[in-house]
Amino acid sequence: MIKHYIAARQEIEGPGSPFAVTTIEVRGQQLKTFAAAPPNMRVVWEMTAVHGDKKYIVYEDESYTYNEVHAQVRKLAQYLVDNGVKRGDRVAISTRNYPEWVVTYWATVSIGAASVGMNAWWTPVEMDYALGDSEPKVLIVDDERLERYQQVPTKRDIPVISVRSERDLPAGGVRWTDVMAKADPGALPPADIDPDDDATIFYTSGTTGFPKGAQLHHRGSVINVMNIASMTAAASAGIAKAVAAGDLAAAPPAPPALPPVFMAPTPLFHVTACNCILHPATLVGGTVVLMYKWDPGRALELIEREKCTNFSGVPTMGRELLMHPDWKKRDTSSLAAISGGGAAVQPDLVEKIDKELETGTPTTGYGMTETHGIITANTSLWYTTKPSSCGPAVPTLETKLVDEEGRELPRDPNITGILCVKGAVVIKGYLNRAEATAESIKDGWLNTGDIARIDQDGFIYIVDRAKDMVIRGGENVYCSEVEAVIYRHDAIAEAAVFGIPDERLGEEVAACIVLQPGKSVSEDDLRAFLAQSLAKHKIPARFWFRGEPIPRNASGKFLKRELRKELIGE
């Protein structure tokens, strides 16, 4: 079966195709890109004007068309230019997933400035650090973030535009409504934008110390959208080839023919929601559904009301949707895909999604901020065929595995190593962090820090984060493998596996468990269950049963270091 998918990719990425891949010189390196890629994100935004009165942004009970958002983008872009923002400057966005976030993003990148995605969960101290690091010319803040900005340790005179707030403004501040009350200039201000200009500064998770500001450029942002489109086309074409060859009796049931409606439940200040949902949805004239905060019951209500065709969140969100009592009560027949990324998707969740979506499919993507979005994608028949794989690499990336000393390892399905990738989609580096940039990117190769293996078909399997591995008495125990088995038990709602110090072995395996409501399981029973699938040294020596959800960061990933500190004090 896989041969049909490989053949489809060769055709789609070959000469004459809209997704033909070529190699160009970028910053002194020969890197892969798409021959037909638009030069910058302003061009991408201008292309969407044809969508006119189609519904573009839905936020809770509010709705905005493409025409309405284009008018707001023009007004804000002109305001920014009139107030001294020019090519190469930065505009910081510190709000919830409001429609104003989207407007600010497109206005900023369209005038050649860079949007700075401020983590909406940051404390005043963290906010202060990022503002000092990125030095924005303007700060867009909602009510909660404005209050925190007024508490930052360093006095900063950054012009503020307040969103959905009646709070008193700092000197020189204006309200969003006042900017939008201005006349529509009718066109975007002129701008000269190079493909390698910064489009966005996204800060990495920062689970230890202050985060690094990844410099995402226009070229990479455009390529990521095309990578997503190319991988989607190849998956469908591969199925058609398999049916034509008689190797597949029939294509999977097709979802209803509906306009594309994407739910974005994760924060726009991360690459997943911005580059992997907002960008592709906008380009195809789709609707983007935003929420005040994540709530699976509310999400199901919006999926039914808006006829969402795509749901893309971290795996825990997909699991919570399927587990919610309203899943059977709401009409989710419009869903063509439930996607999981940002963390390992356990094989049992792939099976659950495939079973629950009558005409849809499970989908996953593995990626990083440092690659502007996806590195791999796996969907439809190919995902259920290889549910433990995050898929093959996108067309514009080369891959290799290296050992801890950086030496390239031979291509062998049984060999694991640290995954490195190279292509025009890799970021320029980290803002003000030359040393960190040099450490992560060598000769164009980005060290992902993830331990992986690559099978004979080119499908990549992420075994674990290099720093999320327990070395127990000299044996490597990959946390995601243990978690995947724990999740097979029907009493488990959440599971996080990590290492704890052990005098004899160096490290021992431990797990924190949250049970399903009304369910129970003893440590002994859970160990006996795990013993059916895991070697003895992989079974946690210590369990903690927690009565509340495991702490997560803003993108929904478990904060294992914070959890470990809470449980063992280090």
C-alpha positions in Angstrom: 0.0 0.0 0.0 2.7 2.5 1.0 4.2 2.2 -2.5 1.2 4.1 -3.9 1.7 7.0 -1.4 5.4 7.2 -2.3 4.5 7.3 -6.1 1.9 10.0 -5.5 4.5 12.1 -3.7 7.0 11.7 -6.5 4.4 13.0 -9.0 3.2 15.9 -6.8 6.7 17.1 -6.0 8.0 16.6 -9.6 8.5 19.1 -12.4 5.3 20.8 -13.8 3.4 20.4 -10.5 2.2 23.4 -8.5 4.2 21.7 -5.6 7.4 21.1 -7.7 10.4 21.1 -5.3 13.6 22.8 -6.2 16.9 23.8 -4.5 18.0 27.4 -4.1 20.8 29.2 -2.2 19.5 30.7 1.1 21.9 32.5 3.4 24.9 30.6 1.9 23.2 27.1 2.0 21.7 25.1 -0.8 18.2 24.4 0.6 15.0 22.8 -0.7 11.9 24.9 -1.4 8.9 25.1 -3.7 9.6 26.6 -7.2 6.2 28.4 -7.2 6.3 29.7 -3.6 5.0 33.3 -3.3 7.7 35.7 -2.1 6.2 36.8 1.2 3.2 36.7 3.5 1.8 40.0 2.3 1.2 38.4 -1.1 -0.5 35.5 0.6 -2.8 37.9 2.5 -3.6 39.9 -0.6 -4.5 36.7 -2.5 -7.3 36.2 0.0 -9.2 39.3 -0.9 -11.1 37.2 -3.5 -12.9 35.4 -0.7 -15.0 38.6 -0.1 -18.1 38.0 2.0 -17.2 34.4 3.0 -17.2 34.0 6.8 -13.6 34.2 8.0 -13.3 34.6 11.8 -15.8 33.2 14.3 -15.1 34.1 17.9 -17.7 32.6 20.3 -20.9 34.4 19.1 -19.1 37.0 16.9 -18.5 36.6 13.2 -16.4 38.5 10.6 -16.1 38.2 6.8 -13.0 38.4 4.8 -14.0 41.8 3.5 -14.5 43.0 7.1 -11.2 41.7 8.3 -9.4 43.1 5.2 -10.8 46.5 6.0 -9.6 46.3 9.6 -6.1 45.1 8.5 -5.8 48.1 6.1 -6.8 50.5 8.9 -4.4 49.1 11.4 -1.5 48.8 8.9 -1.9 52.5 8.0 -2.1 53.5 11.7 1.1 51.6 12.4 3.0 53.2 9.5 1.7 56.6 10.4 3.1 56.0 13.9 6.6 55.1 12.8 6.5 51.4 12.4 8.6 50.4 9.4 10.2 47.3 7.8 12.2 45.3 10.4 10.4 46.8 13.4 8.3 44.6 15.7 4.8 44.7 17.0 4.0 42.7 20.1 0.6 40.9 20.4 -0.5 40.0 24.0 -4.1 38.9 23.9 -6.3 35.9 24.1 -7.4 34.3 20.8 -9.4 37.3 19.9 -10.2 38.4 16.3 -8.0 41.4 17.0 -5.0 39.0 17.2 -5.6 37.9 13.6 -6.1 41.5 12.4 -2.8 42.6 14.1 -0.9 39.7 12.7 -1.9 40.3 9.0 -1.4 44.1 9.3 2.0 43.7 10.8 3.5 41.2 8.4 1.9 43.1 5.4 4.0 46.2 6.2 7.2 44.3 6.6 7.3 44.4 10.4 7.5 41.3 12.6 4.7 40.2 14.9 5.8 39.1 18.3 3.6 36.4 19.8 3.5 37.1 23.5 2.5 34.2 25.7 -0.9 35.2 27.2 0.0 33.2 30.3 3.2 35.1 31.1 3.6 36.8 34.5 4.6 40.5 34.5 8.3 39.4 35.0 8.1 37.1 31.9 6.3 39.7 29.9 9.0 42.2 30.9 11.7 39.9 29.7 10.2 39.4 26.2 9.5 43.1 25.8 13.1 43.8 26.6 14.3 41.1 24.3 12.1 41.9 21.3 11.9 45.8 21.7 8.5 46.2 20.0 7.5 49.6 18.6 3.9 48.9 19.5 2.2 46.6 22.0 -1.4 45.3 21.4 -2.9 44.2 24.8 -6.3 43.0 26.0 -7.6 43.8 29.5 -5.8 41.1 31.5 -2.5 41.6 29.7 -2.7 45.4 30.1 -3.0 44.9 33.8 0.1 42.8 33.8 2.0 45.2 31.6 1.3 47.9 34.1 3.0 45.7 36.7 6.2 44.9 34.8 9.4 45.6 36.8 11.0 47.7 34.2 9.3 51.0 33.2 8.7 50.8 29.5 7.3 53.6 27.3 5.9 51.3 24.5 2.8 52.8 22.7 -0.1 50.6 23.6 -3.3 49.7 21.7 -5.8 48.3 24.1 -8.3 45.6 23.0 -11.6 44.9 24.7 -10.7 46.9 27.8 -12.0 49.9 29.6 -9.0 50.1 31.8 -7.1 53.4 32.1 -4.4 53.6 29.4 -0.7 54.4 29.8 0.4 57.8 28.4 0.2 57.7 24.6 -2.1 54.7 24.6 -5.1 54.3 22.3 -8.1 52.0 22.2 -8.6 49.5 19.4 -12.1 51.0 18.7 -10.6 54.4 18.1 -8.2 53.0 15.5 -11.0 51.1 13.8 -13.1 54.3 13.7 -10.7 55.8 11.3 -11.5 55.9 7.5 -10.5 52.8 5.5 -7.5 53.8 3.3 -8.7 51.5 0.6 -5.3 49.8 0.2 -2.4 48.5 2.3 0.6 51.0 2.6 3.4 50.1 0.2 6.1 47.8 1.6 9.3 46.3 0.4 9.6 42.8 1.9 12.5 40.3 1.4 11.7 36.6 1.8 14.3 36.4 4.6 12.8 39.3 6.6 11.4 38.3 10.0 7.6 37.7 9.8 7.1 36.5 13.4 9.0 36.1 16.7 7.6 33.1 18.5 9.0 32.3 21.9 9.8 28.7 22.7 8.1 27.0 25.6 10.6 28.1 28.2 10.0 25.4 30.7 13.3 26.2 32.3 14.7 29.8 32.4 13.6 32.5 30.0 12.5 31.4 26.5 14.2 32.0 23.2 12.6 34.1 20.5 12.7 32.1 17.3 12.9 34.3 14.2 10.4 33.0 11.7 10.8 34.5 8.2 8.4 35.1 5.3 10.0 32.4 3.2 9.5 29.7 5.8 6.0 30.8 6.6 5.0 30.5 3.0 6.7 27.2 2.5 5.0 25.7 5.6 1.6 26.4 4.1 2.6 24.7 0.8 4.1 21.8 2.7 0.7 21.2 4.4 -1.1 21.4 1.1 1.3 19.1 -0.7 1.2 16.5 2.0 -2.7 16.6 2.0 -2.8 16.2 -1.8 -0.3 13.3 -1.7 -2.4 11.4 0.9 -5.5 11.6 -1.2 -3.7 10.8 -4.5 -2.0 7.8 -2.9 -5.5 6.4 -1.9 -6.7 7.0 -5.5 -3.7 5.1 -6.9 -4.3 2.2 -4.5 -8.0 1.9 -5.5 -7.0 2.1 -9.2 -4.4 -0.6 -8.8 -6.9 -2.9 -7.0 -4.9 -2.9 -3.8 -7.7 -1.1 -2.0 -11.3 -2.1 -2.6 -12.7 1.4 -2.2 -11.6 4.8 -0.9 -12.7 5.5 2.7 -16.1 7.2 3.0 -15.9 10.8 2.0 -17.0 13.5 4.5 -19.8 15.8 3.5 -18.9 18.4 0.9 -18.8 21.4 3.2 -16.9 24.7 3.2 -13.6 24.3 5.1 -14.1 25.4 8.8 -11.1 25.0 11.1 -11.3 25.1 14.9 -8.2 26.6 16.5 -8.3 25.6 20.2 -4.6 26.2 20.9 -3.1 29.7 21.4 -2.3 31.8 18.3 0.9 32.8 19.9 2.3 29.4 19.1 3.2 28.0 15.6 0.5 25.3 15.6 -2.5 27.6 15.7 -0.9 30.4 13.7 1.1 28.8 11.0 -0.6 25.4 10.8 -4.3 26.4 11.2 -4.7 30.2 10.6 -2.4 30.3 7.5 -3.8 27.3 5.5 -7.4 28.1 6.5 -7.0 31.7 5.3 -5.3 30.8 2.0 -8.2 28.4 1.0 -10.9 30.9 2.1 -11.9 28.8 5.1 -13.4 29.9 8.4 -11.4 29.9 11.6 -13.3 29.3 14.8 -11.8 30.7 18.0 -12.7 30.2 21.7 -12.4 32.3 24.8 -10.7 29.4 26.5 -10.5 25.6 25.9 -13.6 23.8 27.1 -14.4 20.5 25.4 -18.2 20.9 25.9 -18.2 24.4 24.4 -15.9 23.1 21.6 -18.5 20.5 20.7 -21.2 23.1 20.7 -19.2 25.3 18.2 -18.3 22.3 16.1 -22.0 21.5 15.7 -23.1 25.1 15.2 -20.4 26.1 12.7 -20.1 22.7 11.0 -16.4 22.5 11.7 -14.5 20.2 9.2 -11.1 20.2 10.9 -10.2 20.1 14.6 -6.5 20.5 15.3 -5.2 20.6 18.9 -2.8 18.8 21.2 -3.6 15.1 21.7 -5.1 15.7 25.1 -7.8 17.9 23.5 -8.8 15.3 21.0 -9.0 12.8 23.8 -11.2 15.1 25.9 -13.5 15.7 23.0 -14.1 12.0 22.5 -14.4 11.3 26.2 -16.9 14.2 26.8 -20.5 13.1 27.6 -21.7 15.5 24.9 -19.8 13.7 22.1 -22.7 11.4 21.4 -25.2 14.2 21.8 -23.7 16.7 19.4 -23.7 16.5 15.6 -20.0 16.1 14.7 -20.7 14.6 11.3 -19.0 17.6 9.6 -15.6 16.7 11.0 -13.3 15.4 8.3 -10.2 15.2 10.6 -9.2 15.4 14.2 -5.5 16.3 14.3 -3.1 15.9 17.1 0.4 17.5 17.3 2.7 19.1 19.8 3.1 15.9 21.8 3.1 12.2 21.0 -0.3 10.8 19.9 -0.8 7.5 21.6 -1.9 4.7 19.2 -5.1 4.0 21.2 -6.2 7.6 20.4 -5.6 7.1 16.7 -7.8 4.0 16.9 -10.5 5.9 18.9 -10.6 8.8 16.4 -10.7 6.4 13.4 -13.6 4.6 15.0 -15.6 7.7 16.1 -15.4 9.7 12.8 -17.7 7.9 10.4 -16.5 9.9 7.4 -13.3 11.4 8.8 -9.8 10.4 9.7 -7.2 10.9 12.4 -4.3 13.1 11.4 -1.1 14.0 13.1 1.8 16.4 12.4 5.1 16.6 14.1 6.9 19.9 14.0 8.6 22.7 15.7 8.6 26.5 16.0 12.1 26.3 14.5 10.7 24.8 11.2 7.8 27.3 11.0 5.4 24.4 11.5 5.3 20.8 10.4 8.3 18.5 9.8 6.1 15.4 9.1 2.5 14.6 8.5 0.5 11.4 8.7 -3.1 11.1 7.8 -6.0 8.9 6.6 -5.2 5.3 5.6 -1.5 5.9 6.0 -1.9 6.9 9.7 -4.0 3.9 10.6 -1.5 1.7 8.7 1.4 3.2 10.8 -0.3 4.6 13.9 2.9 4.9 15.9 4.5 7.1 13.2 4.2 10.8 12.8 4.7 10.3 9.0 7.3 11.0 6.5 9.2 14.4 6.2 7.6 17.2 4.2 8.9 17.8 0.7 11.2 20.7 1.6 13.2 19.0 4.4 16.2 16.7 4.3 16.5 14.4 7.3 19.3 12.5 9.1 19.9 10.9 12.4 23.0 11.7 14.5 24.5 10.4 17.7 25.2 12.5 20.8 28.5 13.6 19.3 26.8 14.8 16.1 28.1 11.9 13.9 25.6 10.9 11.2 24.2 7.4 11.8 23.5 4.9 9.0 19.9 4.6 7.6 18.6 1.5 9.4 15.0 1.1 10.6 16.4 -0.4 13.9 18.7 2.5 14.7 17.6 5.4 16.8 19.3 8.8 16.9 18.7 12.5 17.3 16.7 13.8 14.3 18.2 16.7 12.3 16.5 18.5 9.4 17.6 20.9 6.7 15.7 23.1 4.3 14.6 26.6 3.6 11.8 26.3 6.2 14.3 26.3 9.1 14.4 29.6 11.0 17.3 32.1 10.8 18.0 31.7 14.4 17.1 33.0 17.9 16.7 36.7 18.5 19.8 38.0 20.4 21.0 34.5 21.0 23.9 33.8 18.6 25.4 31.1 20.8 22.0 29.2 21.1 21.6 29.6 17.3 25.0 28.1 16.6 24.4 25.3 19.0 21.0 24.3 17.3 21.8 25.0 13.7 25.0 23.7 12.2 25.7 24.0 8.4 22.0 24.5 7.8 21.1 21.4 9.8 18.7 21.9 12.7 19.1 19.6 15.7 15.5 18.9 16.8 16.6 17.4 20.1 14.1 14.5 19.5 15.1 10.9 19.4 13.7 9.1 16.4 14.0 6.2 14.0 13.2 6.2 10.3 11.7 3.0 8.7 12.3 1.6 5.2 9.5 3.7 3.8 10.8 7.0 5.1 8.2 7.2 7.9 9.6 8.8 11.1 8.9 7.6 14.6 9.6 10.0 17.4 10.8 7.8 20.3 11.1 10.6 22.8 12.6 14.0 23.6 16.3 13.6 24.2 15.7 15.2 27.6 12.6 13.2 28.3 14.3 9.8 28.6 15.0 7.9 31.8 18.4 6.1 31.9 17.7 3.3 34.4 20.8 1.3 35.3 22.3 2.0 31.9 19.1 1.1 30.1 17.2 3.8 28.1 13.5 4.0 28.9 11.5 6.2 26.6 8.7 8.0 28.5 6.3 8.2 25.5 6.4 4.4 25.1 5.4 3.8 28.8 2.7 6.5 28.6 1.2 4.9 25.5 0.8 1.6 27.3 -0.7 3.2 30.4 -3.3 5.0 28.3 -4.6 1.6 27.1 -6.1 1.1 30.6 -9.7 2.3 30.5 -9.4 3.9 34.0 -6.7 6.4 32.8 -7.5 10.0 31.9 -4.0 11.5 32.0 -0.5 10.0 32.4 2.9 11.6 32.6 6.0 9.5 32.9 9.4 10.9 34.1 12.6 10.0 35.9 13.3 10.3 39.6 16.7 9.9 41.3 17.6 6.4 42.5 20.7 5.7 44.6 21.3 2.2 43.1 20.2 2.7 39.5 20.9 6.4 38.9 17.3 7.0 37.8 14.0 5.1 38.3 10.8 5.4 36.3 7.9 7.2 37.8 4.4 8.2 36.7 1.7 10.6 37.7 -1.8 9.4 37.0 -5.2 11.1 36.8 -8.1 8.6 36.7 -11.3 8.8 34.8 -14.3 10.1 36.9 -15.8 7.1 38.7 -13.0 4.8 37.9 -10.4 3.2 40.2 -7.3 1.1 39.9 -4.6 0.1 42.4 -0.9 0.4 41.9 -0.6 -3.4 41.9 -3.3 -3.9 39.3 -1.8 -1.2 37.1 1.6 -2.8 37.3 0.2 -6.1 36.4 -1.6 -4.5 33.4 1.7 -2.9 32.2 3.6 -6.1 32.7 1.6 -7.6 29.8 3.3 -5.2 27.4 6.4 -3.7 29.0 9.7 -5.1 30.1 10.0 -5.0 33.9 12.6 -2.2 33.9 10.2 0.0 32.1 7.3 -0.3 34.6 7.2 2.7 36.9 8.6 2.0 40.4 6.6 4.9 41.8 3.1 6.1 41.1 1.3 9.3 42.2 -2.4 9.4 41.8 -3.6 13.0 41.3 -7.0 14.4 41.9 -6.7 17.3 39.5 -5.4 17.7 35.9 -1.6 17.5 35.4 -0.2 21.0 34.9 0.3 22.1 31.3 1.9 25.0 29.5 -0.1 27.3 27.2 0.1 25.0 24.3 -1.4 22.1 26.3 1.8 20.1 26.9 2.4 18.5 30.3 4.9 20.5 32.4 6.9 17.5 33.5 9.7 19.5 35.2 7.1 21.4 37.2 5.3 18.2 38.1 8.5 16.5 39.1 9.5 19.5 41.3 6.0 19.4 42.9 6.2 15.7 43.7 9.8 15.2 44.8 11.0 18.7 45.4 13.7 18.9 42.7 
